[in-house]
Amino acid sequence: MNKPLITCTPDVMGGTPVFAGTRVPVQTLLDFLEGGETIDDFLDGFPTVTREQVVAFLEEAKARMVASAS
């Protein structure tokens, strides 16, 4: 079984979706990208998140968007 990518539990950040094993909200990545920052900028600011987690999240988001558009 694969390790979860995103977790939501009431005892971590009040249930906000975070990258698994961290306290970094997924929304923070989206805010960085929306603001014109790079993935490297995000990773520099949040070293507990791995590049693999970010890429996997973006790939999953893309897959869901493409599937919902069909």
N, CA, C and O of each residue as an XYZ file, in Angstrom:
280
protein
N       0.835     -1.180      0.000
C       0.000      0.000      0.000
C       0.884      1.248      0.000
O       1.906      1.288      0.685
N       0.492      2.255     -0.762
C       1.257      3.490     -0.843
C       1.035      4.351      0.390
O      -0.041      4.342      0.989
N       2.058      5.086      0.754
C       1.977      6.033      1.843
C       1.084      7.195      1.408
O       1.132      7.602      0.247
N       0.274      7.734      2.316
C      -0.583      8.860      1.914
C       0.253     10.078      1.537
O       1.318     10.320      2.106
N      -0.239     10.823      0.586
C       0.422     12.033      0.119
C      -0.004     13.238      0.950
O       0.815     14.081      1.317
N      -1.295     13.300      1.237
C      -1.895     14.399      1.978
C      -2.642     13.810      3.162
O      -3.286     12.768      3.037
N      -2.561     14.464      4.301
C      -3.326     14.016      5.461
C      -4.144     15.172      6.016
O      -3.783     16.341      5.879
N      -5.246     14.815      6.640
C      -6.126     15.777      7.306
C      -6.549     15.168      8.632
O      -7.356     14.239      8.659
N      -6.020     15.674      9.715
C      -6.410     15.191     11.033
C      -6.636     16.395     11.947
O      -5.914     17.389     11.867
N      -7.632     16.300     12.804
C      -7.954     17.436     13.677
C      -6.799     17.901     14.554
O      -6.735     19.078     14.911
N      -5.880     16.996     14.911
C      -4.786     17.379     15.797
C      -3.584     17.987     15.074
O      -2.627     18.408     15.724
N      -3.618     18.041     13.750
C      -2.537     18.676     12.983
C      -3.142     19.824     12.185
O      -3.915     19.615     11.250
N      -2.777     21.025     12.571
C      -3.244     22.235     11.878
C      -4.777     22.299     11.806
O      -5.337     22.825     10.844
N      -5.438     21.768     12.815
C      -6.895     21.855     12.888
C      -7.627     21.153     11.760
O      -8.758     21.514     11.435
N      -6.990     20.147     11.157
C      -7.638     19.395     10.084
C      -7.384     19.934      8.690
O      -7.924     19.413      7.714
N      -6.569     20.967      8.586
C      -6.195     21.505      7.277
C      -5.416     20.439      6.510
O      -4.564     19.773      7.098
N      -5.683     20.257      5.213
C      -4.894     19.288      4.433
C      -3.417     19.703      4.398
O      -3.076     20.814      3.992
N      -2.562     18.788      4.831
C      -1.118     19.038      4.859
C      -0.393     17.919      4.133
O      -0.930     16.826      3.956
N       0.835     18.204      3.716
C       1.676     17.156      3.150
C       1.948     16.152      4.260
O       2.317     16.538      5.369
N       1.771     14.883      3.973
C       1.930     13.821      4.976
C       3.287     13.921      5.659
O       4.314     14.123      5.010
N       3.270     13.776      6.980
C       4.499     13.813      7.755
C       5.000     15.212      8.055
O       6.081     15.377      8.621
N       4.214     16.237      7.678
C       4.615     17.625      7.919
C       3.441     18.384      8.524
O       2.358     17.835      8.723
N       3.682     19.647      8.806
C       2.618     20.557      9.216
C       2.450     21.649      8.150
O       1.967     22.742      8.446
N       2.850     21.346      6.919
C       2.818     22.320      5.826
C       1.533     22.138      5.021
O       1.350     21.111      4.367
N       0.644     23.128      5.066
C      -0.603     23.030      4.309
C      -0.358     22.978      2.799
O       0.527     23.655      2.276
N      -1.145     22.173      2.125
C      -1.091     22.088      0.666
C      -1.392     23.459      0.062
O      -0.818     23.831     -0.962
N      -2.288     24.205      0.696
C      -2.647     25.536      0.201
C      -1.431     26.443      0.103
O      -1.391     27.330     -0.749
N      -0.446     26.238      0.956
C       0.761     27.059      0.919
C       1.497     26.866     -0.402
O       1.978     27.836     -0.987
N       1.589     25.634     -0.876
C       2.203     25.380     -2.188
C       1.421     26.103     -3.272
O       2.003     26.780     -4.120
N       0.112     25.959     -3.243
C      -0.714     26.603     -4.264
C      -0.558     28.124     -4.229
O      -0.516     28.768     -5.278
N      -0.474     28.696     -3.036
C      -0.273     30.143     -2.912
C       1.073     30.564     -3.488
O       1.166     31.591     -4.160
N       2.112     29.782     -3.232
C       3.432     30.080     -3.789
C       3.370     30.083     -5.314
O       3.838     31.021     -5.959
N       2.794     29.035     -5.882
C       2.742     28.917     -7.344
C       1.878     30.020     -7.949
O       2.228     30.596     -8.979
N       0.759     30.309     -7.312
C      -0.126     31.372     -7.803
C       0.576     32.734     -7.766
O       0.328     33.591     -8.613
N       1.445     32.920     -6.787
C       2.176     34.174     -6.654
C       3.395     34.280     -7.561
O       4.130     35.266     -7.497
N       3.619     33.273     -8.404
C       4.731     33.318     -9.342
C       6.025     32.733     -8.812
O       7.058     32.809     -9.478
N       5.983     32.149     -7.616
C       7.174     31.512     -7.058
C       7.362     30.138     -7.698
O       6.441     29.592     -8.306
N       8.544     29.601     -7.556
C       8.853     28.293     -8.130
C       8.727     27.196     -7.075
O       8.618     27.464     -5.879
N       8.747     25.964     -7.553
C       8.759     24.831     -6.629
C      10.010     24.901     -5.765
O       9.946     24.614     -4.569
N      11.133     25.272     -6.339
C      12.365     25.392     -5.559
C      12.224     26.433     -4.453
O      12.712     26.226     -3.341
N      11.558     27.553     -4.751
C      11.319     28.566     -3.722
C      10.514     27.965     -2.571
O      10.831     28.172     -1.400
N       9.483     27.229     -2.921
C       8.648     26.584     -1.905
C       9.472     25.611     -1.069
O       9.415     25.635      0.160
N      10.235     24.759     -1.740
C      11.040     23.759     -1.031
C      12.097     24.407     -0.142
O      12.408     23.887      0.930
N      12.647     25.529     -0.575
C      13.621     26.243      0.256
C      12.970     26.738      1.553
O      13.591     26.725      2.616
N      11.722     27.169      1.448
C      11.013     27.687      2.611
C      10.424     26.609      3.505
O      10.165     26.848      4.684
N      10.212     25.427      2.949
C       9.569     24.333      3.692
C      10.336     23.030      3.466
O       9.877     22.150      2.739
N      11.496     22.917      4.091
C      12.370     21.765      3.834
C      11.823     20.421      4.318
O      12.388     19.380      3.983
N      10.747     20.420      5.090
C      10.166     19.137      5.513
C       9.344     18.499      4.397
O       8.998     17.321      4.479
N       9.031     19.265      3.360
C       8.310     18.732      2.194
C       9.355     18.348      1.153
O      10.311     19.089      0.921
N       9.169     17.189      0.526
C      10.124     16.744     -0.492
C       9.637     17.122     -1.891
O       8.449     17.345     -2.126
N      10.586     17.184     -2.793
C      10.237     17.437     -4.195
C       9.291     16.342     -4.698
O       8.365     16.621     -5.460
N       9.522     15.116     -4.279
C       8.668     14.006     -4.706
C       7.221     14.222     -4.259
O       6.290     13.923     -5.007
N       7.030     14.740     -3.042
C       5.672     15.025     -2.570
C       5.011     16.098     -3.425
O       3.845     15.968     -3.798
N       5.743     17.143     -3.731
C       5.188     18.236     -4.539
C       4.820     17.740     -5.928
O       3.723     18.013     -6.417
N       5.721     17.020     -6.559
C       5.471     16.521     -7.914
C       4.284     15.547     -7.911
O       3.425     15.607     -8.790
N       4.245     14.662     -6.932
C       3.129     13.707     -6.850
C       1.812     14.435     -6.648
O       0.805     14.067     -7.254
N       1.800     15.465     -5.803
C       0.579     16.245     -5.592
C       0.129     16.909     -6.889
O      -1.047     16.840     -7.247
N       1.052     17.548     -7.589
C       0.696     18.239     -8.836
C       0.235     17.255     -9.903
O      -0.685     17.557    -10.663
N       0.859     16.086     -9.973
C       0.429     15.068    -10.938
C      -0.973     14.567    -10.615
O      -1.786     14.369    -11.518
N      -1.259     14.361     -9.332
C      -2.599     13.914     -8.923
C      -3.639     14.991     -9.217
O      -4.728     14.681     -9.701
N      -3.321     16.238     -8.934
C      -4.241     17.338     -9.222
C      -4.524     17.418    -10.723
O      -5.668     17.610    -11.134
N      -3.482     17.270    -11.532
C      -3.638     17.301    -12.989
C      -4.528     16.161    -13.452
O      -5.432     16.365    -14.261
N      -4.275     14.960    -12.942
C      -5.077     13.804    -13.337
C      -6.548     13.997    -12.990
O      -7.430     13.664    -13.780
N      -6.802     14.534    -11.811
C      -8.197     14.770    -11.399
C      -8.861     15.826    -12.258
O     -10.037     15.694    -12.598
N      -8.134     16.868    -12.616
C      -8.695     17.931    -13.457
C      -9.003     17.398    -14.853
O     -10.059     17.693    -15.413
N      -8.102     16.630    -15.405
C      -8.304     16.073    -16.750
C      -9.488     15.099    -16.722
O     -10.318     15.110    -17.631
N      -9.566     14.274    -15.704
C     -10.664     13.308    -15.596
C     -12.002     14.009    -15.439
O     -13.001     13.569    -16.008
N     -12.035     15.095    -14.673
C     -13.308     15.785    -14.455
C     -13.735     16.566    -15.689
O     -14.916     16.882    -15.835
N     -12.808     16.882    -16.574
C     -13.134     17.629    -17.788
C     -13.675     16.722    -18.888
O     -14.201     17.209    -19.888
N     -13.549     15.399    -18.712
C     -14.006     14.469    -19.756
C     -15.456     14.102    -19.572
O     -16.003     13.330    -20.360
